[in-house]
Amino acid sequence: MSLRMTRVQAACWITGVSVVVAGLVIWCWRGIYNHDEVQHLHAAWLIWQGLHPFADFVEQHHPTLWYLLAPLAGSISSPHRIIFAARLFDLAMISVLAISVLRIARRLYPTTWGFWPVVVLMGSSLFLQKQLEVRPDALMNVIGFAGIALWLSALAKGSRVQAFLAGLLSGLAIAVLQKWMPIVVLLVLGSLLSILLPCDARGRRRNLIDLTLFILGAIIPVGTLIAAAFLAGWGEEFLFWNYTFNRFLFLRESAMERIPLWIPFLNLARDSGGLVLLGLAGLGVMARGWGRRHDADDAIVRARLVVIVLTVGSVFFLLGNRNLYSQYFLPWLVLLAICSQALFARFSGGREGRLLRGGAIALVAIAAVLLSMRNTNEHQIAAHRFILNGTRADRPVAISPPMHPIVRFDTPYFWYNGQMLAGLYAEYCRTNACAHDFLAIEDKRWEEMPPDLLYLAVFPTRMRFWPYRWQERLEAYRPLNAPGFFVPKADE
């Protein structure tokens, strides 16, 4: 297939991309709020108010995104507009991710147009929704794949500057969210294997130096984050909630109910089945072709091996999670889309090629339909308006996401998923040493600044979102006409 487009083809692509972008903007405005979006934007708002993460309120993620979003969350009073603006930022970042995917695809198959993997990626409603929702995973994905694209370029050209910059980007992705650590481990492993391929000793030594520079570059942002946390006075709390507690929660046995693995993979098949099939087929073609690698130059062979290791190895890290949430699939979906480039290179012309390209475009249409069928945010907007009208800006509430209005302070330290998180923290402390008694902090705050408004999610399955020791707290409150909302009896 020619890498050049006619004017008609260019006009068709511009029109198609414009329609897709317009549809995504509409989703950003009316799509239902996810629990995590409100959680992260509220953390950003609290930081803008002068509070310290982990010390003043519970969190289990790296704080980089909150500090980036803090000016946005602090300068807009409407929860709906805060979420919409943050989603538009994620939408803009998808274009950066698309450029990285295109560059990696062209690195693997230089004679094939690299935009088709981007089309395949846009054919996943799961990818589109989770990449647009406001959470660290989205920014991690963008920065991380920019680092992979730059590293593959460095591996081919032997550029030490590119190798170091690729490491900086990879480390920055980890600083945004620790989930990128396994990807970096696999990237280093795949690169080591590629360096061990038959080549001249001088080239191998050059690549090893580049890999060392990559690792050093990756250490800098992570080390900076940890040093900044300790300088700010909440370093111990940061390490506890992000690593000690999360390891207990997600990787070891705890009382937390485990999601059966077949459920997230069934959802993956429903929302991204076409992408997964094309990606796995492309992975097979790439692996088979790598075995007959005499027809490609060394740089292409090395790049393909790295991508194969990343794609296959990611599956084992996914399976190692106690609870596999949909957003955990984001890096793997991007890798599968990149692998699909092997199919477009293998079937670049003829009837098979036309069917393949038509199928990729059809996937985008299917993803658009699936996204349009998602729930909308009208009831959440109404709930936020009710909460804001019934409370003062300087008074706390006890409301878990996604009902939390973002721009209100909290009584609980365990302000989200309080019943679950505080209970699991208590379980951890029964068998392990806990330097900080966060349960005592929780009780003290309920005594000193009880909430003006309390919300208990009306769905029984959402009881884990209720405040810790809610039975005792509820004795001082009376219900409102709005289901699930309570105010102090003293207000009667």
Secondary structure, DSSP 8 states (H G I E B T S, - for coil): --S---HHHHHHHHHHHHHHHHHHHHHHHHB---HHHHHHHHHHHHHHTT--BTTTB---S-SHHHHHHHHHHHH---HHHHHHHHHHHHHHHHHHHHHHHHHHHHHH-TTS-TTHHHHHHHT-HHHHHHHHSSSHHHHHHHHHHHHHHHHHHHHHHT-HHHHHHHHHHHHHHHHH-GGGHHHHHHHHHHHHHHHTSS--HHHHHHHHHHHHHHHHHHHHHHHHHHHHHHHHT-HHHHHIIIIIHHIIIIIS--SS----THHHHHHHHHHHHHHHHHHHHHHHHHHHHHHTGGGS-HHHHHHHHHHHHHHHHHHHHHHT-SS--GGGGHHHHHHHHHHTHHHHHHT-SHHHHHHHHHHHHHHHHHHHHHHHTS-BSHHHHHHHHHHHHHS-TTS-BB--TTTS-SSS-BS-SS-SSHHHHHHHHHHHHHHS--SS-HHHHHHHHHHHS--S-EE--SSGGGGGGS-TTHHHHHTTEEE-SSTTEEEEGGG-
